[in-house]
């Protein structure tokens, strides 16, 4: 609905309709670049210096097309917005020095022009107070500006040392009450393996974190294990998926154990473990390697573990398959994750990213099943997501938390800000590769790409299987776009901070430096003072005693019982009126059910109450309106028919007739009769050879149809 609304808003700005024009059976696409605009109707905001998603088909060419259209004085006006309300003047001045050397003076097809940032007023904090020197942090320098975090260790140790120093600084600042966890944002150039060390270093000091963009959702090992499990449960005869599930992290069965099971006559089938366990009356209580099922099966029989781990695992899988037949797919998966403890294990990963991936996967399965898909279809969907490595990002386990340190790759930081921003992982740079080239001409876009076979687990160094004959020319045409986008990425990185921008760097060879050209402008930057040690806050261990578990289960059951109480009720208008009357003490609470006929001997002494009375009056009113010549005797005969199942109402028929006659004498009745209204009529349709009841409009249509048939 949001997209539709936006489209309607944009379309209203054009003097002529924008969209397909119909001419007979043909359609003519309309080029929006040639449609006249209504003056003052459309306002567009864009920052080409933050165009960093060319790999997702959001390239600067589209911005250039829009800007060219609006640059025409007959069409619009381009107004530069350079006032910066985010960063302190020191950061704005430094960014201007850096990027006036990276962006051209005049816009090109690959890059926007340089536009200096104009800072608003003196350096101020988030509350509006002017920033002062902070001697308490041991630096004796201003609290705003650019700082460095330099490492002189071996290249292989840079990332770990960088993560530990950043964690110690954040811990000391928060402990000293100078900042909150939410004031910090840590950015890296790459995903997953480059982010994880920082998340671990922060968690080692009990610093709450939220990890975003740690990698593609589909590349998660946990999601891969869940996909294999779905395939095994969807097809019990799929021995390959079954063995993969047994060898995976859910069960951890070793190859020697699988071989021994097969040599002893075992059968890799979901039903074999259950059957063997039933025959021996030893339904397994354990999965394997410490993962256990409930101590009793569905009939309350206590389960005994089997010494063979493969049999235990097959028995557990049999239970899981039964759950998928009895419960909705998502609910069954929730139970599987609970019984295996796999979700809890994934939550112990840095930032809980893997657990977030599992929760995301369960939602994905629920979506597929609700659309009519099977477990196999859900597995196919997760497999498709694995291939969309740049489209489906990992999500944090608890998105939306506030007082946390945010850790993410640079592409996720667009539009975000923080008081203190770390540009971390100084050796995590990379040279962009040309994989595809897109050209946009008129209303069409054409693309060229090369086909490569990548090495396992690598995104580079693949073997070329095929490419266009002119691929070198297209590669050369694409390279300036990627190089210009690298400058825009650095611009995004340098403009996220409100007060402090801290850039990590390595004193060794700068080949593959993550922050590239920024390192050339750090000569006057001060080194950040980081304490040598930082002690984490002492965290009290959770009470996991049997009493605490029983109390937690009781609280959970009570909350579930409260949630199951209906918050709605089905009632009638008469019943609700009676209920209100009882609440206001204007009626006796012991009165008869208001949905039934009330006799004259009730405490309320009313004979015209209830739904039956309303049905009688409504029926009489409808008949009187349809048939203007109806007499009181006619209405009496109708009333006798209407109350055939409610003989108690015979005593009040005269009162009902009086009510209808009073309504018929009212002004609104005469007004209603004079206006157009629909009635049902019986007529014969010769095309069907039968009689049926139709409305007046339908009758008119039938008459016209018959007239046309006669004319033909």
Secondary structure, 3 states (H helix, E strand, C coil): CHHHHHHHHHHCCECCCCCCEEECCEEECCCHHHCCECCCCCCCCCCHHHCCEHHHCECHHHHHHHHHHHHCCCCCCCCCCCEECCCCHHHHHHHHHHHCCCCECCCCCCCCECCCCEECCCCECCCCCECCCCHHHCCCCCCCEEEEEEECCCHHHHHHHHHHHHHHHHHHHHHCCCCCHHHEEEEECCCCHHHHHHHHHHHHCCCCEEEECCCEHHHCHHHHHHHHHHHHHHCCCCHHHHHHHHHCCCCCCCHHHHHHHHHCCCCCCHHHHHHHHHHCCCCCCEEECCEECCCECCCCCECCCCCCHHHHHHHHHHHHHHHHHHCCHHHHHHHHHHHHCHHHHHCCCHHHHHHHHHHHHHHHHHHHHHCCCCHHHHHHHHHHHHHCCCCCECCCCCCCCCCCEEEEEHHHHCCCCEEEEEECCCCCCCCCCCCEEEEEECCEEEEEECEEECCCCCCCCCEEEECCCCHHHHHHHHHHHHHHHHHHHHHHHHCCEEEEEEEEEECCCCCCCCCHHHHHHCCCCEECCCCCCCCCCCCCCCCCCHHHHHHHHHHHHHHHHHHHCCCCCCCCHHHHHHHHHHHCCCCCCCCCCCCCCCCCCCCCCCCCCCHHHHHHHHHHHHHHHHCCCCCHHHHHHHHHHHCCCCHHHHHHHHHHHHHHHHHHCCHHHHHHHHCCCCCEEEEEECCCCEEEEEEHHHHHHHHHHHHHHHHC
